[in-house]
Amino acid sequence: MGQGDYRILHEADLRAYLAGLPDLKGLLGGEPAAWAITEVGDGNLNLVFIVKGARGGIAVKQALPYVRLVGESWPLPLSRAHYEYLALSRQAQLAPGLVPAVLHHDEALALTVMELLEPHIIMRKGLVAATRYPRFVDDITTFMARTLFFTSDLALSAAEKKEAIAAFAGNHALCKITEDLIFTDPYRIAEQNRWTAPYLDGLAASLRDDLELHVAVSRLKLKFMASPEALIHGDLHTGSIMVTDSQTRVIDPEFAFYGPMGFDVGAVLANLLMAYFASAGHERTPGERHAFEGWVLETVEQVWNQFARKFLDLWRAGAAGDAYPRSLFPGEKGAARLEAERQATMQRLFSDAVGFAAAKIIRRIFGLAHNIDFELIEDAKKRAVSEARAVRLARAMMAEPGTFSVIADVTAAARNLRDWMPELSG
Amino acid sequence: MGQGDYRILHEADLRAYLAGLPDLKGLLGGEPAAWAITEVGDGNLNLVFIVKGARGGIAVKQALPYVRLVGESWPLPLSRAHYEYLALSRQAQLAPGLVPAVLHHDEALALTVMELLEPHIIMRKGLVAATRYPRFVDDITTFMARTLFFTSDLALSAAEKKEAIAAFAGNHALCKITEDLIFTDPYRIAEQNRWTAPYLDGLAASLRDDLELHVAVSRLKLKFMASPEALIHGDLHTGSIMVTDSQTRVIDPEFAFYGPMGFDVGAVLANLLMAYFASAGHERTPGERHAFEGWVLETVEQVWNQFARKFLDLWRAGAAGDAYPRSLFPGEKGAARLEAERQATMQRLFSDAVGFAAAKIIRRIFGLAHNIDFELIEDAKKRAVSEARAVRLARAMMAEPGTFSVIADVTAAARNLRDWMPELSG
């Protein structure tokens, strides 16, 4: 991986580096000395620069050899930039127009240059501001259906699938972050956990004592580790999605690997549900975000329903993979039986997505990495109320999966919890 | 893989080759010209030589670039010798004394030299002759429990596990044989299928029309392709086991890869069940093999029960892997809840093993590769009767898994079919 040539690029280095690349220099335009370079990375792991010249702009992402959120005490391999580039390239083929175009990749520097997404904003920020995104459902469901279907056993030969799994196997340090921070730490005493204290102290303790939940999350963890169903994005929250009214772009697939499809679908559902529960904490006058909240729950339903429909349509249209060979389902009766099995497969995938969504919610409230949906609720007590509602739903989704057989069961439960008042500690 | 240096070794080449390896030359003893070299390969894929010198003997296995059973029209990569060597080495660490010692490996020649197993015979031959093997249950269950547990997520970190999966990903040509010949072809018209015609013509047709079975076998196929639970042997039938009264050796792991644990366990159960049903076809006087048949069914029960006990004991003794972290199950209550989950895990594994066992039975009766348990029954009608009984059990095991919740359900069903008279075609 040429790690010997790696150095962290500061503004001046970056300017010189880009000036040496004719295509990018031309795209930016004007004199390099006049380029405006700003470091804007607000994620947990990397440096991100926006560079603007006389003609155009670009985004430059460089991996740091440690977790930015924590510091040098937590090293993280630069190779993640390689896997991100690999995933971006594959996603660009499978879901054209739904990921940023890659303009340049430098393996040694763990650096990728992408088109500048402008005026896109991070979707999570828009959701905090109660903005609705009319393209979102169609775009995100196309992204998920196509990237998951075409990298699964339904579309690949078993040989292609095994080679693809192996190509991402080295990204295990990023998987380990998920394994620890999502599937383990929130359920035990861990130094990095934090929550809205003291109000959620009791709830945090109850999760640590909830053995049914521990079994459920351990099953999900094992599924995450050992079910390479498809190339998943691996971190598909609303902070990894950039939007405008008319465009959607999925960014930051550095956690990509072959894992369970329900993890990506669950991530989207979870982050919408958190936006829903956080919304009450952001209202200045009662009911002012009512229409937005209705849109969010409708979006939750549409995300699942349209994803399922698109995934099924791809499968029906002609699956060239080694799973479920058509030759075993001849004639009308065979077609009908295969269709029933497709529906059963989607039901299992739904159940996985519900469980993973729950895990994603709980980690954002009790684990290391929180999100601005809740964090920007300044009144800690109000924040705790929103969080407790989300956790109540998540607990049920994870430990009583049988009570959620269709997506409307999830949104109905969320709606019922909108004004529920939890007992808080402290 | 240095395939450029590969050449098929004939007797004279092999003699010269071995003479050039001081350790092996010393082990064999005497003049190379005096060594007795015999080609004894009776498997489907490779050349196997036994070489005996004045002092000792060795077994030499060389992969051919095609499927021996079919010929040069069916090429097969030599790299399988590499994966076999890799698997043998790992199994030797994990289950010492239960695989042949590797004395030499030559990657370019796709050749492995092993200790000569003498006076061991292929277990399947012994079973045809109604021989009982008192060490078998203890040895095979130790082999399976240890090789499966210690390569699973219960014993490995997620990083180690992913690297191990990747190390075997290239063995997909061998997996493909299983995918096609076990999980697909027997259920559709395929040129290479054969069965005891005309007696089983009707049964063959009914399997091709049995859509419930096609769904069940397709689920098993997908599990085989995309559930890398542990390093499995991949071909653990009674022709891959060499035995004496006091020793058991598992050979030929060239199909090894990271797959579902139930596939290995199911293979052992399936081959014992076939020995049981074939037994009636080998008796010269009614009831003469009664005691042997009782031993076989008792062995079926013990294989599962002792495997499950040993696997559980390893798990209880201290699982260092990333799955089911102990820290989530503290105290007595935690320990009890984890123990219940262990039992539930074994129940899921049992269910997998029952399904895979069924697939292994059906492929030996309707697919390309048959076995001598049935093939040595000269009277075709008698053979068809034995086979039809086995298929009736296998059909139930695959399509009605809920009716088999403990291993005694399987042996009871087998016992009930011992004298059942099927309707034959022709």
Interface residues (C-beta under 8 A of the other chain):
Chain A: D153 A158 A159 K161 K162 E163 I165 A166 A169 G170 H172 A173 C175 K176 E179 T184 Y187 R188 L211 E212 H214 V215 V217 S218 K221 L222 M225 A226 S227 P228 E229 F257 D322 A323 Y324 P325 S327 L328 F329 K333 G334 R337 L338 E341
Chain B: D153 A158 A159 K161 K162 E163 I165 A166 A169 G170 H172 A173 C175 K176 E179 T184 Y187 R188 L211 E212 H214 V215 V217 S218 K221 L222 M225 A226 S227 P228 E229 F257 D322 A323 Y324 P325 S327 L328 F329 K333 G334 R337 L338 E341
